[in-house]
Structure formats: C-alpha cells, structure tokens
Amino acid sequence: MLQAAADRYDYTPLLRRTDPTIAPLIPIDLVQAVDVAAEMTGDLTATLPLIADIWQQVSPDLDTTANMLGVLAAFTTTATAAGATAWHDVPTELIAEFIHAPGPSAGDVCRLRKNVVHGAYLALYDAGLFDVVSPAAGVDPVPGQVRTDDRGSVRTATHDEMLILRLASRLAVSSRAVHLSAAAVAICSASATTTEAPQVLWGHADLTGDARQLALAGSPSATNDDEARIEARIVTLDPWEAEVLTDWHTELQAKDKPGKTSRVAPATSVLYTGKQALDSNSAHVGADQQVRKAFAIADLGRELGFSAGSLRLWAAARHVTSFATLITGATIAGIDPFTLHRQVTRGNDHGRARTRA
C-alpha cells in the first residue's frame, strides 16, 4: 500500500522529537509504582513518578511527555545496569554516552536525550531532591555543533525544549522576583517578540475570562518589508501561560504599598519596571534578559538557531498541521501565512544543514 505523502504544512514532525529505538511511556503507568520512601532518597527508578508529575505541570504536548518518559526510563535502566542507584551516583561520562546515540537521526535523538536527562535533574531540583548543578548541563548533544557567535536563522523551538524551558523558568527566581522570568517566557511563547513583550500592559491581559487572552501591539516595518511587519492581534493563552501570569500578578499585588502607584495598574507594563519609554532599547533588553535566565538554566543558550524568536515561532507552528491551520498560525504570529512558512522551514532547514555538516 502506498503511504500518503506528508503534508508540507504539517509542522508536527518539527516540534515533536522522538527516539525510534525507545517506546513512549504513559505517565499513568508510573503512578502505580510510587514508593515515597525510596523516592526521597533520590532512587533512580522510584523518582520516575515524581519527575513525570512535575513534567506534566509544564508540558505543552502530552505525546512529547510520553516520549520523554520512555527515554527517561531507558536512561535509568542504563544507569542502574552501570551500578548507579540514585541520581547523585550517575557520572557525567555515563550521561554523555547515553546522549550521544548513533543512527541516521542522531542529531534530534541526541538533543531529545540531552533534554530528557537535564529535565529530570531540573525536576528533582524543583522537588528538593537534588541540590547541585545538573551533571547533564554542558554536555553537548552533538559534539562540536553548538552555537558560538553565529546564531544563523532562528528555528522553531520543539515541544521538549519548551517543557524544560518552562520548568527552568520557575527555577529562575531571585530575591526581588519569583515569577518574572516565567512571565517573560509565557508572553514570548504566546507569540510576542521581545520588543512587543514589555509593551504588554496589565490592561491588555484578560486572566479571568473563560478564554484567557493577551493583546499584542504588533510592530510596523520601517522599510516596508513584509517579513518584518507584525500585525497587532489578540492571542489566547494556554493554561500554563495564564497560570504563570496570574502568579506574577498576585506576587506584584502583594508588593503594593499604600499611597504608591499600583504595580498592577492597567496602564503599567507586565514585565518592564524601568524609567525609560516602553519602546526603548532598555525595555527590549530587559524582557530578553528574563528569557535568557531561563535559557541558561535549561542549558539551551548554545543551541543552533535558538533564541526568544524560537518561542514565537513555536507559538504559531504548534497549531499548524495543514494549509488551513497555517492561516491560524500566521494570525497568531501576526504575519502572512507564507512568511510564517518561510521562517519555519528556513530556520529548521538551517539547523539540519548544520547538523549534517
């Protein structure tokens, strides 16, 4: 039987990485094996249900979570066979050996494996069961193929990258702000550029209705370049994005002082607290810095073609499975459908070319 050709406008294969050698694992299959006492020791197998639960809290795609959990179970089996019993026992050399999987699709498989292992350590840190730097941080998925000064074309973020980035954003806390970095990631992953992001005012965010939404200002093109022009639009927030912005709103409300201008007044920026105009370079830099904090923790800052623009492309591409939905994705991004298609394919083809090099 002839197999139907893949739809050129179906971006699912670009977003959902898989390891063809490992079967997916449904999170519910792990719940039946919870051992709290062993879990608290950081046992490799006993912590799987905990990691699955934390991943599900930030997951943008259930199939990706299942793929990641399958890879994670394979890694713990490998580590146990090598003599490790707890996550603290796993040597970096073993992690690198597992990540560097051979095969025709090694680039994407290696990146998926890296994000799985690193994401497991981030989840354990979040749960208070790991208290040092993840040994997976700094391991190059494909040796010699990381970004230095050349970003190249911006590529779309993948679902596994979004999962660990969301998890990293809630670890990017400081004494001054707990939810600010996560809020910046949420706004950019709703399709805002880092120029648009600081211009989002609390009056532009509807966090109480059934369809929680965000109004984005768009950006005109100074050179009449269609690819540079972004239309103003209203986008729907997914549950994680809405929850993060609600948490940031609550945090700011708690810091309001009597007699002072409210930090969450409708006319104040969600992200920017500087004294210059919202269209200033400092506002853009401030939003970008908050996103980069999460990038650093997720260890994604060296990835080829990966930037805040990758979150914006993901926001649109996640909805595209056909030409009809290409129009939906383009509306979310505020650009022409064929512009979106060029940006998605150009960025990802660039990444593949660099991977083959």
NORTAFEN-V319147 format. One record per backbone hydrogen bond with DSSP energy under -0.5 kcal/mol. CO is the residue of the C=O (numbers start at 1). NH is the residue of the N-H. If there is no record, write none. Layout:
co->CO nh->NH
co->CO nh->NH
This chain:
co->7 nh->10
co->9 nh->11
co->11 nh->14
co->11 nh->15
co->12 nh->15
co->12 nh->16
co->15 nh->17
co->15 nh->159
co->15 nh->160
co->18 nh->20
co->19 nh->22
co->26 nh->29
co->27 nh->30
co->27 nh->31
co->28 nh->32
co->30 nh->33
co->31 nh->34
co->35 nh->39
co->36 nh->40
co->38 nh->41
co->38 nh->43
co->39 nh->42
co->42 nh->87
co->43 nh->47
co->45 nh->48
co->47 nh->51
co->48 nh->52
co->49 nh->53
co->50 nh->54
co->51 nh->55
co->52 nh->56
co->53 nh->57
co->54 nh->58
co->55 nh->58
co->55 nh->59
co->61 nh->65
co->62 nh->66
co->63 nh->67
co->64 nh->68
co->65 nh->69
co->66 nh->25
co->66 nh->70
co->67 nh->71
co->68 nh->72
co->69 nh->73
co->70 nh->74
co->71 nh->75
co->72 nh->76
co->73 nh->77
co->74 nh->78
co->75 nh->79
co->76 nh->80
co->77 nh->81
co->78 nh->82
co->79 nh->84
co->80 nh->83
co->85 nh->44
co->86 nh->89
co->87 nh->90
co->91 nh->94
co->91 nh->95
co->92 nh->96
co->93 nh->97
co->94 nh->98
co->95 nh->99
co->96 nh->100
co->99 nh->101
co->103 nh->106
co->105 nh->109
co->106 nh->110
co->107 nh->111
co->108 nh->112
co->109 nh->113
co->110 nh->114
co->111 nh->115
co->112 nh->116
co->113 nh->117
co->114 nh->118
co->115 nh->119
co->116 nh->120
co->117 nh->121
co->118 nh->122
co->119 nh->123
co->120 nh->124
co->121 nh->125
co->122 nh->126
co->123 nh->127
co->124 nh->129
co->124 nh->130
co->125 nh->128
co->134 nh->137
co->136 nh->139
co->138 nh->140
co->141 nh->143
co->142 nh->145
co->149 nh->151
co->151 nh->305
co->158 nh->162
co->159 nh->163
co->160 nh->164
co->161 nh->165
co->162 nh->166
co->163 nh->167
co->164 nh->168
co->165 nh->169
co->166 nh->170
co->167 nh->170
co->168 nh->171
co->168 nh->172
co->169 nh->182
co->171 nh->173
co->177 nh->174
co->179 nh->183
co->180 nh->184
co->181 nh->185
co->182 nh->186
co->183 nh->187
co->184 nh->188
co->185 nh->189
co->187 nh->190
co->187 nh->192
co->188 nh->191
co->193 nh->197
co->194 nh->198
co->196 nh->199
co->196 nh->200
co->197 nh->200
co->199 nh->201
co->200 nh->270
co->201 nh->204
co->202 nh->205
co->204 nh->206
co->204 nh->215
co->205 nh->207
co->206 nh->213
co->210 nh->212
co->212 nh->237
co->213 nh->206
co->214 nh->216
co->214 nh->235
co->216 nh->233
co->219 nh->230
co->220 nh->222
co->221 nh->224
co->224 nh->226
co->225 nh->228
co->225 nh->229
co->230 nh->219
co->233 nh->216
co->235 nh->214
co->238 nh->242
co->239 nh->243
co->240 nh->244
co->241 nh->245
co->242 nh->246
co->243 nh->247
co->244 nh->248
co->245 nh->249
co->246 nh->250
co->247 nh->251
co->248 nh->252
co->249 nh->253
co->250 nh->254
co->251 nh->255
co->252 nh->255
co->252 nh->256
co->253 nh->256
co->257 nh->260
co->262 nh->265
co->265 nh->202
co->265 nh->268
co->266 nh->203
co->268 nh->202
co->277 nh->280
co->280 nh->284
co->281 nh->285
co->282 nh->286
co->283 nh->287
co->284 nh->288
co->285 nh->289
co->286 nh->290
co->287 nh->291
co->288 nh->292
co->289 nh->293
co->290 nh->294
co->291 nh->295
co->292 nh->296
co->293 nh->297
co->294 nh->298
co->295 nh->299
co->295 nh->300
co->295 nh->301
co->296 nh->299
co->300 nh->303
co->302 nh->147
co->303 nh->306
co->305 nh->155
co->305 nh->307
co->307 nh->310
co->307 nh->311
co->308 nh->311
co->308 nh->312
co->309 nh->313
co->310 nh->157
co->310 nh->314
co->311 nh->315
co->312 nh->316
co->313 nh->317
co->314 nh->318
co->316 nh->319
co->317 nh->320
co->319 nh->321
co->320 nh->11
co->322 nh->326
co->323 nh->327
co->324 nh->328
co->325 nh->329
co->326 nh->330
co->327 nh->331
co->328 nh->332
co->329 nh->333
co->330 nh->334
co->330 nh->335
co->334 nh->231
co->336 nh->340
co->337 nh->341
co->338 nh->342
co->339 nh->343
co->340 nh->344
co->341 nh->345
co->342 nh->346
co->343 nh->347
co->344 nh->348
co->345 nh->349
co->346 nh->350
co->347 nh->351
co->348 nh->352
co->349 nh->353
co->350 nh->354
co->351 nh->355
co->352 nh->356
co->353 nh->357
